[in-house]
Amino acid sequence: MKYNNFGDRKLSMLMDFYELTMANGYFANGMKDEIVYFDMFFRKNPDGAGFSIVAGLHQVIQYIRELRFSDDDIEYLRNKNLFKEEFLRYLRDFKFTGDIYAIPEGTPVFPGEPLITVRAKTIDAQLIETMLLLTVNHQSLIATKANRIVRAAKGRPIMEFGARRSQGYDGAIYGGRAAYIGGVVGTATTLTDEMFGVPALGTMAHSWVQMFESEYEAFKVYAENYPDNCTFLIDTYNVIKSGIPNAIKVFKDVLEPMGKRLKGVRIDSGDIAYLSKKCREMLNAEGLTDCSIVASNSLDEFIITDLLDQGAERDSFGVGERLITAKSEPVFGCVYKLVAREQDGEIIPKIKLSENEEKITNPGYKKVWRLYDRKTNNPIADVVCMHDEVIDDTKPYTIFDEIHVWKKKKITNFYAKNLQVPIFIDGECVYEYPDLEEIRQYCKKEVDNLWNEVKRFFNPHSYYVDLSTNLWNCKQDLISQYSFKDSSMRSE
């Protein structure tokens, strides 16, 4: 399996320009060696969902490993007439030297949790911001949408068919990868298969049928070429009057004499629920009870749910544009915020305040614990703690609501798991990256373990993500401290 993520492309300069101007400023003001801490987190689940799926970590690792500035990059920056020569020389020899901790790909995650924590020198931490965000935002969005669609299909396979309507070729390639983590069985994008081993799937287009004098001839030639994998697209002319009759006739004339079966038929337009029922009747009458009926054409989790509620005879679905673009809500919304800095070996928590309550950050160097019910293995709650806190799962633990602090819950008979794992230590990758299939199976297992109430498409239960007492106190102290420093933060 190939993991040549970027090929010959040079992506070191894929960053917001202000990251370079800030890095230059840190360098000029003697701050380049100061250690800082950044958290990457998101504020809400897309589509009003109860959870999201984190993805994209492998491409983050690849980017950081390859992050170097070429002579051409340095010359480009020199011509901007903004950067000191000493800084440009520093960039010429740049290599990331910091620490990165992250929640593994495929894990169900919730708003406010640090998906990635960076501990590094100021310049190191600043220069990787954009690439971390765009990579994890995109793949987490698609993995989350794919998982919703997979769950809506209730065990019927979902195939990702969206490349031609994706947001550019990287959207197709890495979207297919993320969709596989979310649970699809394969992709129409061949390069995603070549690079990552996501099974490439596909049959025929309407143009194939149109190229022949008759629909029957088009099916016949196809069956002769692909007798072991024969799925016909039956809606080019008329599904009931010609598509299904011709598919059945080719089965009898070509496949059956070869000892082969008709694998499937695909409907890409029309009243899919009605047509699928009629097709099932006609196929069954000819003994083709094992012939699958595949639906495609602008599907998503809501349309699939409606089709199944209407009794549609569908064995699998090909889902394109609404999956690969996450059309219903095409922004994931991860942000990357400074949460602490080191001074004389001491970690000093930092906070960002806002008049919008949801934009107030959680300060300090942190970790995330997930508490699981020992009997069911279902997650009960997540607790965001200071980095040196350990949750003792041998005795009861009380969680509380960050805003309505009188709302408390004592948790017993549980076990605790630290979600973040080390990825880079002192600039060296220490993470043994799992196979993509392992990530996909891990994702399925973790989602299956969530309470059904959290997985509802409408009005899902709000999963508990609480702060430890130490973190809550630190946050309140900083809010009070900075509110009194700045009178504009106080109500008039």
Secondary structure by P-SEA (a helix, b strand, c coil): ccccccccccccccccaaaaaaaaaaaaaccccbbbbbbbbbcccccccccccccaaaaaaaaaaaccccaaaaaaaaacccccaaaaaaaaaccccbbbbbcccccccccccccbbbbccaaaaaaaaaaaaaaaaaaaaaaaaaaaaaaaacccbbbbccccccccaaaaaaaaaaaaaacccccccaaaaaccccbbbbbbcaaaaaacccaaaaaaaaaaacccccccccccccccccaaaaaaaaaaaccccccccccbbbbcccaaaaaaaaaaaaaaaaccccbbbbbbccccaaaaaaaaaacccccbbbbcccccccccccccbbbbbbcccccccbbbbbbbbccccccccccccbbbbbbbccccccccbbbbbcccccccccbbbbbbbcccccbbbbbccccccccccccccccccccccccaaaaaaaaaaaaaacccccccccccccccccccaaaaaaaaaaaaaaaaaccccccc
